[in-house]
Each structure stands twice: as C-alpha cells, then as structure tokens.
Amino acid sequence: MRSPEQRSLAARVAVHASWAQTTDRTARTAPGTKAFLDRFERQVDPDGQLDPAERARRAAHARKAYFLALALKSAKARAKRKAS
C-alpha cells in the first residue's frame, strides 16, 4: 500500500507524462471548456427561449461576474493573510 503522499506523487508523474504526449492541448481540453462555458448560458436562459445573440451577451456578463467574484474573494483572502 502506498501512503497518500506516494499516491499523490505517482499521480503527478502520470499527469505530466500524459501532457508530455499531448500534441493538441486545446483539443484535449475543449470538452471541459465547452461544458464550463455552457453553464453560463444555462444559468441565464434555463429554458432556452432567448435569442442566441441575447443569450450569448447575457452569458458573457454572467462569466464576467463569476470571475470578478473570484477575484474579490481572492483579494479578501490575501488581505486577511497580510493582516495576520
């Protein structure tokens, strides 16, 4: 049996070896990227009734809001660490 540290190291070796053999990184990550972006379209138009252009515009705003919220959370965490 491996320790958690050994399992983690073995997994890291495997993932780096896998990425070393990947010729098209964009194609490999495309399904995950599409799923992530589709999430915002479902968020703003769960019933699929909006015009595609309007859905895309709203989804872009939802994405921006998501990433700005992450940035705010990160800034607060950095400020908290700096204060302590």
PDB file of N, CA, C and O in Angstrom:
ATOM      1  N   MET A   1       0.838  -1.183   0.000  1.00  0.00           N
ATOM      2  CA  MET A   1       0.000   0.000   0.000  1.00  0.00           C
ATOM      3  C   MET A   1       0.881   1.244   0.000  1.00  0.00           C
ATOM      4  O   MET A   1       1.928   1.300   0.645  1.00  0.00           O
ATOM      5  N   ARG A   2       0.417   2.229  -0.744  1.00  0.00           N
ATOM      6  CA  ARG A   2       1.144   3.488  -0.804  1.00  0.00           C
ATOM      7  C   ARG A   2       0.556   4.479   0.192  1.00  0.00           C
ATOM      8  O   ARG A   2      -0.633   4.448   0.512  1.00  0.00           O
ATOM      9  N   SER A   3       1.414   5.340   0.659  1.00  0.00           N
ATOM     10  CA  SER A   3       0.943   6.423   1.529  1.00  0.00           C
ATOM     11  C   SER A   3       0.233   7.462   0.649  1.00  0.00           C
ATOM     12  O   SER A   3       0.395   7.447  -0.572  1.00  0.00           O
ATOM     13  N   PRO A   4      -0.535   8.344   1.244  1.00  0.00           N
ATOM     14  CA  PRO A   4      -1.186   9.402   0.457  1.00  0.00           C
ATOM     15  C   PRO A   4      -0.171  10.253  -0.317  1.00  0.00           C
ATOM     16  O   PRO A   4      -0.437  10.666  -1.446  1.00  0.00           O
ATOM     17  N   GLU A   5       0.968  10.507   0.281  1.00  0.00           N
ATOM     18  CA  GLU A   5       1.998  11.294  -0.397  1.00  0.00           C
ATOM     19  C   GLU A   5       2.539  10.556  -1.617  1.00  0.00           C
ATOM     20  O   GLU A   5       2.777  11.163  -2.662  1.00  0.00           O
ATOM     21  N   GLN A   6       2.733   9.233  -1.479  1.00  0.00           N
ATOM     22  CA  GLN A   6       3.236   8.443  -2.604  1.00  0.00           C
ATOM     23  C   GLN A   6       2.200   8.372  -3.726  1.00  0.00           C
ATOM     24  O   GLN A   6       2.555   8.454  -4.902  1.00  0.00           O
ATOM     25  N   ARG A   7       0.924   8.221  -3.369  1.00  0.00           N
ATOM     26  CA  ARG A   7      -0.135   8.194  -4.390  1.00  0.00           C
ATOM     27  C   ARG A   7      -0.197   9.529  -5.124  1.00  0.00           C
ATOM     28  O   ARG A   7      -0.355   9.569  -6.344  1.00  0.00           O
ATOM     29  N   SER A   8      -0.072  10.605  -4.382  1.00  0.00           N
ATOM     30  CA  SER A   8      -0.106  11.935  -4.977  1.00  0.00           C
ATOM     31  C   SER A   8       1.065  12.123  -5.940  1.00  0.00           C
ATOM     32  O   SER A   8       0.891  12.640  -7.043  1.00  0.00           O
ATOM     33  N   LEU A   9       2.238  11.707  -5.524  1.00  0.00           N
ATOM     34  CA  LEU A   9       3.418  11.842  -6.378  1.00  0.00           C
ATOM     35  C   LEU A   9       3.281  10.991  -7.631  1.00  0.00           C
ATOM     36  O   LEU A   9       3.623  11.442  -8.724  1.00  0.00           O
ATOM     37  N   ALA A  10       2.784   9.762  -7.488  1.00  0.00           N
ATOM     38  CA  ALA A  10       2.594   8.886  -8.649  1.00  0.00           C
ATOM     39  C   ALA A  10       1.576   9.494  -9.622  1.00  0.00           C
ATOM     40  O   ALA A  10       1.753   9.417 -10.838  1.00  0.00           O
ATOM     41  N   ALA A  11       0.529  10.088  -9.093  1.00  0.00           N
ATOM     42  CA  ALA A  11      -0.480  10.727  -9.942  1.00  0.00           C
ATOM     43  C   ALA A  11       0.114  11.921 -10.670  1.00  0.00           C
ATOM     44  O   ALA A  11      -0.185  12.142 -11.844  1.00  0.00           O
ATOM     45  N   ARG A  12       0.944  12.689  -9.993  1.00  0.00           N
ATOM     46  CA  ARG A  12       1.585  13.843 -10.627  1.00  0.00           C
ATOM     47  C   ARG A  12       2.523  13.413 -11.742  1.00  0.00           C
ATOM     48  O   ARG A  12       2.583  14.058 -12.789  1.00  0.00           O
ATOM     49  N   VAL A  13       3.261  12.319 -11.523  1.00  0.00           N
ATOM     50  CA  VAL A  13       4.134  11.781 -12.568  1.00  0.00           C
ATOM     51  C   VAL A  13       3.288  11.399 -13.778  1.00  0.00           C
ATOM     52  O   VAL A  13       3.629  11.736 -14.911  1.00  0.00           O
ATOM     53  N   ALA A  14       2.180  10.692 -13.532  1.00  0.00           N
ATOM     54  CA  ALA A  14       1.323  10.236 -14.621  1.00  0.00           C
ATOM     55  C   ALA A  14       0.721  11.399 -15.408  1.00  0.00           C
ATOM     56  O   ALA A  14       0.678  11.360 -16.638  1.00  0.00           O
ATOM     57  N   VAL A  15       0.264  12.418 -14.714  1.00  0.00           N
ATOM     58  CA  VAL A  15      -0.362  13.539 -15.419  1.00  0.00           C
ATOM     59  C   VAL A  15       0.665  14.296 -16.257  1.00  0.00           C
ATOM     60  O   VAL A  15       0.356  14.717 -17.372  1.00  0.00           O
ATOM     61  N   HIS A  16       1.869  14.472 -15.743  1.00  0.00           N
ATOM     62  CA  HIS A  16       2.896  15.161 -16.531  1.00  0.00           C
ATOM     63  C   HIS A  16       3.323  14.323 -17.734  1.00  0.00           C
ATOM     64  O   HIS A  16       3.574  14.868 -18.809  1.00  0.00           O
ATOM     65  N   ALA A  17       3.406  13.024 -17.566  1.00  0.00           N
ATOM     66  CA  ALA A  17       3.735  12.141 -18.690  1.00  0.00           C
ATOM     67  C   ALA A  17       2.636  12.206 -19.748  1.00  0.00           C
ATOM     68  O   ALA A  17       2.922  12.219 -20.945  1.00  0.00           O
ATOM     69  N   SER A  18       1.383  12.246 -19.308  1.00  0.00           N
ATOM     70  CA  SER A  18       0.264  12.330 -20.243  1.00  0.00           C
ATOM     71  C   SER A  18       0.293  13.639 -21.028  1.00  0.00           C
ATOM     72  O   SER A  18       0.136  13.636 -22.249  1.00  0.00           O
ATOM     73  N   TRP A  19       0.493  14.759 -20.327  1.00  0.00           N
ATOM     74  CA  TRP A  19       0.543  16.044 -21.020  1.00  0.00           C
ATOM     75  C   TRP A  19       1.755  16.141 -21.942  1.00  0.00           C
ATOM     76  O   TRP A  19       1.705  16.842 -22.952  1.00  0.00           O
ATOM     77  N   ALA A  20       2.830  15.453 -21.611  1.00  0.00           N
ATOM     78  CA  ALA A  20       4.012  15.458 -22.480  1.00  0.00           C
ATOM     79  C   ALA A  20       3.716  14.792 -23.817  1.00  0.00           C
ATOM     80  O   ALA A  20       4.347  15.115 -24.823  1.00  0.00           O
ATOM     81  N   GLN A  21       2.761  13.864 -23.837  1.00  0.00           N
ATOM     82  CA  GLN A  21       2.397  13.155 -25.062  1.00  0.00           C
ATOM     83  C   GLN A  21       1.242  13.821 -25.819  1.00  0.00           C
ATOM     84  O   GLN A  21       0.852  13.343 -26.885  1.00  0.00           O
ATOM     85  N   THR A  22       0.701  14.897 -25.293  1.00  0.00           N
ATOM     86  CA  THR A  22      -0.442  15.572 -25.911  1.00  0.00           C
ATOM     87  C   THR A  22       0.047  16.562 -26.948  1.00  0.00           C
ATOM     88  O   THR A  22       0.775  17.503 -26.633  1.00  0.00           O
ATOM     89  N   THR A  23      -0.364  16.339 -28.200  1.00  0.00           N
ATOM     90  CA  THR A  23       0.079  17.240 -29.276  1.00  0.00           C
ATOM     91  C   THR A  23      -0.819  18.465 -29.412  1.00  0.00           C
ATOM     92  O   THR A  23      -0.346  19.541 -29.778  1.00  0.00           O
ATOM     93  N   ASP A  24      -2.109  18.311 -29.122  1.00  0.00           N
ATOM     94  CA  ASP A  24      -3.049  19.421 -29.256  1.00  0.00           C
ATOM     95  C   ASP A  24      -3.749  19.659 -27.923  1.00  0.00           C
ATOM     96  O   ASP A  24      -4.775  19.046 -27.626  1.00  0.00           O
ATOM     97  N   ARG A  25      -3.181  20.553 -27.132  1.00  0.00           N
ATOM     98  CA  ARG A  25      -3.714  20.826 -25.800  1.00  0.00           C
ATOM     99  C   ARG A  25      -5.130  21.402 -25.872  1.00  0.00           C
ATOM    100  O   ARG A  25      -5.977  21.078 -25.040  1.00  0.00           O
ATOM    101  N   THR A  26      -5.379  22.242 -26.852  1.00  0.00           N
ATOM    102  CA  THR A  26      -6.694  22.865 -26.991  1.00  0.00           C
ATOM    103  C   THR A  26      -7.767  21.818 -27.264  1.00  0.00           C
ATOM    104  O   THR A  26      -8.842  21.861 -26.667  1.00  0.00           O
ATOM    105  N   ALA A  27      -7.485  20.890 -28.151  1.00  0.00           N
ATOM    106  CA  ALA A  27      -8.462  19.838 -28.465  1.00  0.00           C
ATOM    107  C   ALA A  27      -8.705  18.956 -27.247  1.00  0.00           C
ATOM    108  O   ALA A  27      -9.830  18.517 -27.007  1.00  0.00           O
ATOM    109  N   ARG A  28      -7.662  18.700 -26.486  1.00  0.00           N
ATOM    110  CA  ARG A  28      -7.814  17.829 -25.317  1.00  0.00           C
ATOM    111  C   ARG A  28      -8.690  18.470 -24.246  1.00  0.00           C
ATOM    112  O   ARG A  28      -9.442  17.774 -23.563  1.00  0.00           O
ATOM    113  N   THR A  29      -8.601  19.771 -24.097  1.00  0.00           N
ATOM    114  CA  THR A  29      -9.373  20.452 -23.055  1.00  0.00           C
ATOM    115  C   THR A  29     -10.691  21.025 -23.568  1.00  0.00           C
ATOM    116  O   THR A  29     -11.469  21.561 -22.779  1.00  0.00           O
ATOM    117  N   ALA A  30     -10.959  20.925 -24.864  1.00  0.00           N
ATOM    118  CA  ALA A  30     -12.162  21.524 -25.459  1.00  0.00           C
ATOM    119  C   ALA A  30     -13.470  21.051 -24.813  1.00  0.00           C
ATOM    120  O   ALA A  30     -14.326  21.890 -24.536  1.00  0.00           O
ATOM    121  N   PRO A  31     -13.668  19.756 -24.559  1.00  0.00           N
ATOM    122  CA  PRO A  31     -14.941  19.349 -23.950  1.00  0.00           C
ATOM    123  C   PRO A  31     -15.182  19.987 -22.576  1.00  0.00           C
ATOM    124  O   PRO A  31     -16.303  20.392 -22.268  1.00  0.00           O
ATOM    125  N   GLY A  32     -14.152  20.074 -21.767  1.00  0.00           N
ATOM    126  CA  GLY A  32     -14.299  20.698 -20.450  1.00  0.00           C
ATOM    127  C   GLY A  32     -14.553  22.185 -20.551  1.00  0.00           C
ATOM    128  O   GLY A  32     -15.364  22.734 -19.805  1.00  0.00           O
ATOM    129  N   THR A  33     -13.862  22.845 -21.475  1.00  0.00           N
ATOM    130  CA  THR A  33     -14.060  24.272 -21.675  1.00  0.00           C
ATOM    131  C   THR A  33     -15.484  24.554 -22.135  1.00  0.00           C
ATOM    132  O   THR A  33     -16.136  25.474 -21.641  1.00  0.00           O
ATOM    133  N   LYS A  34     -15.962  23.750 -23.089  1.00  0.00           N
ATOM    134  CA  LYS A  34     -17.328  23.927 -23.587  1.00  0.00           C
ATOM    135  C   LYS A  34     -18.348  23.726 -22.465  1.00  0.00           C
ATOM    136  O   LYS A  34     -19.289  24.509 -22.341  1.00  0.00           O
ATOM    137  N   ALA A  35     -18.174  22.703 -21.661  1.00  0.00           N
ATOM    138  CA  ALA A  35     -19.098  22.451 -20.553  1.00  0.00           C
ATOM    139  C   ALA A  35     -19.101  23.616 -19.567  1.00  0.00           C
ATOM    140  O   ALA A  35     -20.156  24.013 -19.071  1.00  0.00           O
ATOM    141  N   PHE A  36     -17.915  24.162 -19.285  1.00  0.00           N
ATOM    142  CA  PHE A  36     -17.809  25.292 -18.358  1.00  0.00           C
ATOM    143  C   PHE A  36     -18.549  26.509 -18.909  1.00  0.00           C
ATOM    144  O   PHE A  36     -19.289  27.168 -18.178  1.00  0.00           O
ATOM    145  N   LEU A  37     -18.353  26.810 -20.189  1.00  0.00           N
ATOM    146  CA  LEU A  37     -18.991  27.977 -20.784  1.00  0.00           C
ATOM    147  C   LEU A  37     -20.503  27.772 -20.964  1.00  0.00           C
ATOM    148  O   LEU A  37     -21.280  28.714 -20.810  1.00  0.00           O
ATOM    149  N   ASP A  38     -20.911  26.552 -21.287  1.00  0.00           N
ATOM    150  CA  ASP A  38     -22.340  26.254 -21.431  1.00  0.00           C
ATOM    151  C   ASP A  38     -23.092  26.477 -20.130  1.00  0.00           C
ATOM    152  O   ASP A  38     -24.279  26.800 -20.136  1.00  0.00           O
ATOM    153  N   ARG A  39     -22.401  26.305 -19.025  1.00  0.00           N
ATOM    154  CA  ARG A  39     -23.011  26.513 -17.713  1.00  0.00           C
ATOM    155  C   ARG A  39     -23.604  27.914 -17.594  1.00  0.00           C
ATOM    156  O   ARG A  39     -24.684  28.085 -17.030  1.00  0.00           O
ATOM    157  N   PHE A  40     -22.903  28.913 -18.121  1.00  0.00           N
ATOM    158  CA  PHE A  40     -23.368  30.292 -18.018  1.00  0.00           C
ATOM    159  C   PHE A  40     -24.582  30.527 -18.914  1.00  0.00           C
ATOM    160  O   PHE A  40     -25.476  31.294 -18.558  1.00  0.00           O
ATOM    161  N   GLU A  41     -24.617  29.874 -20.068  1.00  0.00           N
ATOM    162  CA  GLU A  41     -25.788  30.003 -20.931  1.00  0.00           C
ATOM    163  C   GLU A  41     -27.007  29.384 -20.265  1.00  0.00           C
ATOM    164  O   GLU A  41     -28.098  29.950 -20.332  1.00  0.00           O
ATOM    165  N   ARG A  42     -26.842  28.231 -19.623  1.00  0.00           N
ATOM    166  CA  ARG A  42     -27.957  27.613 -18.906  1.00  0.00           C
ATOM    167  C   ARG A  42     -28.398  28.475 -17.728  1.00  0.00           C
ATOM    168  O   ARG A  42     -29.581  28.532 -17.393  1.00  0.00           O
ATOM    169  N   GLN A  43     -27.432  29.144 -17.105  1.00  0.00           N
ATOM    170  CA  GLN A  43     -27.743  29.996 -15.954  1.00  0.00           C
ATOM    171  C   GLN A  43     -28.639  31.159 -16.371  1.00  0.00           C
ATOM    172  O   GLN A  43     -29.598  31.481 -15.670  1.00  0.00           O
ATOM    173  N   VAL A  44     -28.338  31.790 -17.499  1.00  0.00           N
ATOM    174  CA  VAL A  44     -29.097  32.976 -17.915  1.00  0.00           C
ATOM    175  C   VAL A  44     -30.334  32.636 -18.729  1.00  0.00           C
ATOM    176  O   VAL A  44     -31.234  33.466 -18.857  1.00  0.00           O
ATOM    177  N   ASP A  45     -30.397  31.420 -19.284  1.00  0.00           N
ATOM    178  CA  ASP A  45     -31.550  31.023 -20.100  1.00  0.00           C
ATOM    179  C   ASP A  45     -31.842  29.538 -19.899  1.00  0.00           C
ATOM    180  O   ASP A  45     -31.637  28.731 -20.806  1.00  0.00           O
ATOM    181  N   PRO A  46     -32.323  29.180 -18.704  1.00  0.00           N
ATOM    182  CA  PRO A  46     -32.520  27.753 -18.400  1.00  0.00           C
ATOM    183  C   PRO A  46     -33.527  27.057 -19.311  1.00  0.00           C
ATOM    184  O   PRO A  46     -33.436  25.846 -19.515  1.00  0.00           O
ATOM    185  N   ASP A  47     -34.484  27.802 -19.861  1.00  0.00           N
ATOM    186  CA  ASP A  47     -35.491  27.200 -20.728  1.00  0.00           C
ATOM    187  C   ASP A  47     -35.134  27.287 -22.206  1.00  0.00           C
ATOM    188  O   ASP A  47     -35.863  26.759 -23.046  1.00  0.00           O
ATOM    189  N   GLY A  48     -34.025  27.944 -22.539  1.00  0.00           N
ATOM    190  CA  GLY A  48     -33.578  28.050 -23.927  1.00  0.00           C
ATOM    191  C   GLY A  48     -34.511  28.853 -24.810  1.00  0.00           C
ATOM    192  O   GLY A  48     -34.705  28.520 -25.979  1.00  0.00           O
ATOM    193  N   GLN A  49     -35.088  29.905 -24.261  1.00  0.00           N
ATOM    194  CA  GLN A  49     -36.069  30.680 -25.022  1.00  0.00           C
ATOM    195  C   GLN A  49     -35.533  31.998 -25.559  1.00  0.00           C
ATOM    196  O   GLN A  49     -36.197  32.646 -26.368  1.00  0.00           O
ATOM    197  N   LEU A  50     -34.362  32.401 -25.131  1.00  0.00           N
ATOM    198  CA  LEU A  50     -33.797  33.663 -25.610  1.00  0.00           C
ATOM    199  C   LEU A  50     -33.223  33.506 -27.013  1.00  0.00           C
ATOM    200  O   LEU A  50     -32.869  32.410 -27.447  1.00  0.00           O
ATOM    201  N   ASP A  51     -33.145  34.633 -27.703  1.00  0.00           N
ATOM    202  CA  ASP A  51     -32.443  34.689 -28.978  1.00  0.00           C
ATOM    203  C   ASP A  51     -30.980  34.315 -28.717  1.00  0.00           C
ATOM    204  O   ASP A  51     -30.419  34.752 -27.712  1.00  0.00           O
ATOM    205  N   PRO A  52     -30.351  33.528 -29.579  1.00  0.00           N
ATOM    206  CA  PRO A  52     -28.960  33.105 -29.326  1.00  0.00           C
ATOM    207  C   PRO A  52     -27.991  34.265 -29.067  1.00  0.00           C
ATOM    208  O   PRO A  52     -27.100  34.151 -28.226  1.00  0.00           O
ATOM    209  N   ALA A  53     -28.159  35.366 -29.777  1.00  0.00           N
ATOM    210  CA  ALA A  53     -27.267  36.509 -29.574  1.00  0.00           C
ATOM    211  C   ALA A  53     -27.473  37.110 -28.185  1.00  0.00           C
ATOM    212  O   ALA A  53     -26.509  37.465 -27.507  1.00  0.00           O
ATOM    213  N   GLU A  54     -28.734  37.223 -27.765  1.00  0.00           N
ATOM    214  CA  GLU A  54     -29.027  37.765 -26.433  1.00  0.00           C
ATOM    215  C   GLU A  54     -28.528  36.818 -25.351  1.00  0.00           C
ATOM    216  O   GLU A  54     -27.980  37.266 -24.344  1.00  0.00           O
ATOM    217  N   ARG A  55     -28.710  35.510 -25.546  1.00  0.00           N
ATOM    218  CA  ARG A  55     -28.206  34.514 -24.584  1.00  0.00           C
ATOM    219  C   ARG A  55     -26.689  34.633 -24.452  1.00  0.00           C
ATOM    220  O   ARG A  55     -26.158  34.595 -23.342  1.00  0.00           O
ATOM    221  N   ALA A  56     -25.999  34.776 -25.567  1.00  0.00           N
ATOM    222  CA  ALA A  56     -24.541  34.898 -25.551  1.00  0.00           C
ATOM    223  C   ALA A  56     -24.110  36.166 -24.818  1.00  0.00           C
ATOM    224  O   ALA A  56     -23.145  36.153 -24.054  1.00  0.00           O
ATOM    225  N   ARG A  57     -24.840  37.271 -25.057  1.00  0.00           N
ATOM    226  CA  ARG A  57     -24.497  38.538 -24.399  1.00  0.00           C
ATOM    227  C   ARG A  57     -24.668  38.414 -22.886  1.00  0.00           C
ATOM    228  O   ARG A  57     -23.808  38.844 -22.118  1.00  0.00           O
ATOM    229  N   ARG A  58     -25.779  37.826 -22.472  1.00  0.00           N
ATOM    230  CA  ARG A  58     -26.035  37.656 -21.035  1.00  0.00           C
ATOM    231  C   ARG A  58     -25.045  36.672 -20.411  1.00  0.00           C
ATOM    232  O   ARG A  58     -24.585  36.874 -19.287  1.00  0.00           O
ATOM    233  N   ALA A  59     -24.722  35.611 -21.144  1.00  0.00           N
ATOM    234  CA  ALA A  59     -23.761  34.628 -20.634  1.00  0.00           C
ATOM    235  C   ALA A  59     -22.394  35.272 -20.438  1.00  0.00           C
ATOM    236  O   ALA A  59     -21.690  34.966 -19.475  1.00  0.00           O
ATOM    237  N   ALA A  60     -22.019  36.163 -21.352  1.00  0.00           N
ATOM    238  CA  ALA A  60     -20.732  36.860 -21.205  1.00  0.00           C
ATOM    239  C   ALA A  60     -20.717  37.682 -19.919  1.00  0.00           C
ATOM    240  O   ALA A  60     -19.711  37.711 -19.210  1.00  0.00           O
ATOM    241  N   HIS A  61     -21.819  38.343 -19.622  1.00  0.00           N
ATOM    242  CA  HIS A  61     -21.898  39.114 -18.376  1.00  0.00           C
ATOM    243  C   HIS A  61     -21.865  38.197 -17.155  1.00  0.00           C
ATOM    244  O   HIS A  61     -21.237  38.524 -16.149  1.00  0.00           O
ATOM    245  N   ALA A  62     -22.536  37.060 -17.242  1.00  0.00           N
ATOM    246  CA  ALA A  62     -22.524  36.101 -16.126  1.00  0.00           C
ATOM    247  C   ALA A  62     -21.108  35.577 -15.886  1.00  0.00           C
ATOM    248  O   ALA A  62     -20.692  35.413 -14.739  1.00  0.00           O
ATOM    249  N   ARG A  63     -20.364  35.315 -16.972  1.00  0.00           N
ATOM    250  CA  ARG A  63     -18.965  34.869 -16.840  1.00  0.00           C
ATOM    251  C   ARG A  63     -18.118  35.937 -16.172  1.00  0.00           C
ATOM    252  O   ARG A  63     -17.337  35.645 -15.266  1.00  0.00           O
ATOM    253  N   LYS A  64     -18.274  37.178 -16.621  1.00  0.00           N
ATOM    254  CA  LYS A  64     -17.501  38.274 -16.031  1.00  0.00           C
ATOM    255  C   LYS A  64     -17.819  38.419 -14.547  1.00  0.00           C
ATOM    256  O   LYS A  64     -16.919  38.613 -13.730  1.00  0.00           O
ATOM    257  N   ALA A  65     -19.091  38.325 -14.204  1.00  0.00           N
ATOM    258  CA  ALA A  65     -19.482  38.426 -12.792  1.00  0.00           C
ATOM    259  C   ALA A  65     -18.857  37.300 -11.981  1.00  0.00           C
ATOM    260  O   ALA A  65     -18.386  37.525 -10.866  1.00  0.00           O
ATOM    261  N   TYR A  66     -18.847  36.094 -12.530  1.00  0.00           N
ATOM    262  CA  TYR A  66     -18.260  34.933 -11.851  1.00  0.00           C
ATOM    263  C   TYR A  66     -16.777  35.162 -11.562  1.00  0.00           C
ATOM    264  O   TYR A  66     -16.312  34.948 -10.442  1.00  0.00           O
ATOM    265  N   PHE A  67     -16.041  35.601 -12.587  1.00  0.00           N
ATOM    266  CA  PHE A  67     -14.608  35.788 -12.396  1.00  0.00           C
ATOM    267  C   PHE A  67     -14.289  36.994 -11.512  1.00  0.00           C
ATOM    268  O   PHE A  67     -13.306  36.973 -10.771  1.00  0.00           O
ATOM    269  N   LEU A  68     -15.100  38.031 -11.581  1.00  0.00           N
ATOM    270  CA  LEU A  68     -14.892  39.166 -10.674  1.00  0.00           C
ATOM    271  C   LEU A  68     -15.168  38.779  -9.227  1.00  0.00           C
ATOM    272  O   LEU A  68     -14.478  39.238  -8.317  1.00  0.00           O
ATOM    273  N   ALA A  69     -16.171  37.939  -9.014  1.00  0.00           N
ATOM    274  CA  ALA A  69     -16.454  37.455  -7.660  1.00  0.00           C
ATOM    275  C   ALA A  69     -15.281  36.627  -7.132  1.00  0.00           C
ATOM    276  O   ALA A  69     -14.921  36.729  -5.959  1.00  0.00           O
ATOM    277  N   LEU A  70     -14.684  35.805  -8.006  1.00  0.00           N
ATOM    278  CA  LEU A  70     -13.495  35.048  -7.601  1.00  0.00           C
ATOM    279  C   LEU A  70     -12.340  35.989  -7.247  1.00  0.00           C
ATOM    280  O   LEU A  70     -11.632  35.769  -6.265  1.00  0.00           O
ATOM    281  N   ALA A  71     -12.158  37.031  -8.049  1.00  0.00           N
ATOM    282  CA  ALA A  71     -11.083  37.990  -7.796  1.00  0.00           C
ATOM    283  C   ALA A  71     -11.306  38.700  -6.457  1.00  0.00           C
ATOM    284  O   ALA A  71     -10.361  38.906  -5.696  1.00  0.00           O
ATOM    285  N   LEU A  72     -12.543  39.067  -6.176  1.00  0.00           N
ATOM    286  CA  LEU A  72     -12.858  39.718  -4.904  1.00  0.00           C
ATOM    287  C   LEU A  72     -12.578  38.792  -3.731  1.00  0.00           C
ATOM    288  O   LEU A  72     -11.997  39.207  -2.729  1.00  0.00           O
ATOM    289  N   LYS A  73     -12.988  37.548  -3.858  1.00  0.00           N
ATOM    290  CA  LYS A  73     -12.744  36.570  -2.798  1.00  0.00           C
ATOM    291  C   LYS A  73     -11.238  36.384  -2.568  1.00  0.00           C
ATOM    292  O   LYS A  73     -10.783  36.291  -1.428  1.00  0.00           O
ATOM    293  N   SER A  74     -10.485  36.332  -3.649  1.00  0.00           N
ATOM    294  CA  SER A  74      -9.038  36.187  -3.554  1.00  0.00           C
ATOM    295  C   SER A  74      -8.403  37.404  -2.880  1.00  0.00           C
ATOM    296  O   SER A  74      -7.523  37.259  -2.031  1.00  0.00           O
ATOM    297  N   ALA A  75      -8.849  38.595  -3.257  1.00  0.00           N
ATOM    298  CA  ALA A  75      -8.310  39.818  -2.658  1.00  0.00           C
ATOM    299  C   ALA A  75      -8.590  39.867  -1.160  1.00  0.00           C
ATOM    300  O   ALA A  75      -7.736  40.269  -0.370  1.00  0.00           O
ATOM    301  N   LYS A  76      -9.791  39.454  -0.780  1.00  0.00           N
ATOM    302  CA  LYS A  76     -10.133  39.438   0.651  1.00  0.00           C
ATOM    303  C   LYS A  76      -9.255  38.439   1.402  1.00  0.00           C
ATOM    304  O   LYS A  76      -8.803  38.720   2.512  1.00  0.00           O
ATOM    305  N   ALA A  77      -9.017  37.284   0.806  1.00  0.00           N
ATOM    306  CA  ALA A  77      -8.176  36.272   1.455  1.00  0.00           C
ATOM    307  C   ALA A  77      -6.740  36.771   1.601  1.00  0.00           C
ATOM    308  O   ALA A  77      -6.106  36.552   2.634  1.00  0.00           O
ATOM    309  N   ARG A  78      -6.223  37.445   0.559  1.00  0.00           N
ATOM    310  CA  ARG A  78      -4.859  37.993   0.641  1.00  0.00           C
ATOM    311  C   ARG A  78      -4.768  39.063   1.721  1.00  0.00           C
ATOM    312  O   ARG A  78      -3.797  39.107   2.477  1.00  0.00           O
ATOM    313  N   ALA A  79      -5.775  39.922   1.795  1.00  0.00           N
ATOM    314  CA  ALA A  79      -5.780  40.980   2.811  1.00  0.00           C
ATOM    315  C   ALA A  79      -5.840  40.372   4.222  1.00  0.00           C
ATOM    316  O   ALA A  79      -5.178  40.848   5.143  1.00  0.00           O
ATOM    317  N   LYS A  80      -6.631  39.334   4.368  1.00  0.00           N
ATOM    318  CA  LYS A  80      -6.740  38.678   5.671  1.00  0.00           C
ATOM    319  C   LYS A  80      -5.403  38.055   6.075  1.00  0.00           C
ATOM    320  O   LYS A  80      -4.984  38.177   7.226  1.00  0.00           O
ATOM    321  N   ARG A  81      -4.732  37.385   5.129  1.00  0.00           N
ATOM    322  CA  ARG A  81      -3.430  36.784   5.426  1.00  0.00           C
ATOM    323  C   ARG A  81      -2.395  37.851   5.775  1.00  0.00           C
ATOM    324  O   ARG A  81      -1.579  37.665   6.677  1.00  0.00           O
ATOM    325  N   LYS A  82      -2.438  38.967   5.054  1.00  0.00           N
ATOM    326  CA  LYS A  82      -1.482  40.044   5.294  1.00  0.00           C
ATOM    327  C   LYS A  82      -1.696  40.672   6.669  1.00  0.00           C
ATOM    328  O   LYS A  82      -0.735  41.069   7.328  1.00  0.00           O
ATOM    329  N   ALA A  83      -2.947  40.762   7.099  1.00  0.00           N
ATOM    330  CA  ALA A  83      -3.276  41.382   8.388  1.00  0.00           C
ATOM    331  C   ALA A  83      -2.870  40.501   9.561  1.00  0.00           C
ATOM    332  O   ALA A  83      -2.650  41.002  10.664  1.00  0.00           O
ATOM    333  N   SER A  84      -2.769  39.209   9.338  1.00  0.00           N
ATOM    334  CA  SER A  84      -2.444  38.326  10.473  1.00  0.00           C
ATOM    335  C   SER A  84      -0.976  37.971  10.542  1.00  0.00           C
ATOM    336  O   SER A  84      -0.559  37.240  11.440  1.00  0.00           O
TER     337      SER A  84
END
